Amino acid sequence: MPAASLVVDGVKPEDAGSAFGLLQTTRQLGGAIGLAVVVSAYAAGAVPGAFVPGAHAAFLTTAALAPLAFIVTVLAVRPRRNTAAQSA
C-alpha cells in the first residue's frame, strides 16, 4: 500500500486507475526480468561436479542487483520540490 499511495499521490482522480495499473505492470515486469537475470547467471555459472552448480554466480548477481534496486528506489521516492512555493 505505501507504494500505491506514492504512485497515486498528485495524480488526478480520473488518472488514478492508469497510474495504479502502471505500478502493477512495473512490479510484474521487474520481478520477471530480475528472476530471468538470476536464473541466466545460475545457468551460465554451472560447473560440472559442483555441489550446487551455478549458485555462486547467481549469488553474486543477486548481490549486485540488490544495491542497484535500493539506489533506484531511493531516487524514485525522494521528496519532490514544490515549485509553486519556491517561486512565491
PyMOL commands that set and color helices and strands:
alter all, ss='L'
color gray80, all
select helices_A, chain A and resi 2-8+13-44+55-77+83-87
alter helices_A, ss='H'
color red, helices_A
deselect
rebuild
show_as cartoon
